Amino acid sequence: MNCIFLDDNEIHIGDNALIAPNVQIYTAFHPTSALDRFGEPKEDGSFAFCKTQTAPVHIGDNVVIKAGSVVTKDIP
């Protein structure tokens, strides 16, 4: 109930996993380096739109994801 799965990449959920309400699973992320996010400035000084990257998220077997959790990386 009320979960968000932002699946720009693969989300794998193992057997017997319990996902509580209001959990958010995101495969998209922004690089921490400004240069990686925006690239080199253009000649007019402007930047490209913020670049987003994705990575799969794997949730293992018999895992409990508590209510309100935000998952952005693998949970073994």
Stockholm file with secondary structure:
# STOCKHOLM 1.0

chainA/1-76         MNCIFLDDNEIHIGDNALIAPNVQIYTAFHPTSALDRFGEPKEDGSFAFCKTQTAPVHIGDNVVIKAGSVVTKDIP
#=GR chainA/1-76 SS CCCEEECSSCEEECTTCEECTTCEEECEECCSSHHHHHCSCCTTSCCCCCCCEECCEEECTTCEECTTCEECSCBC
#=GC SS_cons        CCCEEECSSCEEECTTCEECTTCEEECEECCSSHHHHHCSCCTTSCCCCCCCEECCEEECTTCEECTTCEECSCBC
//
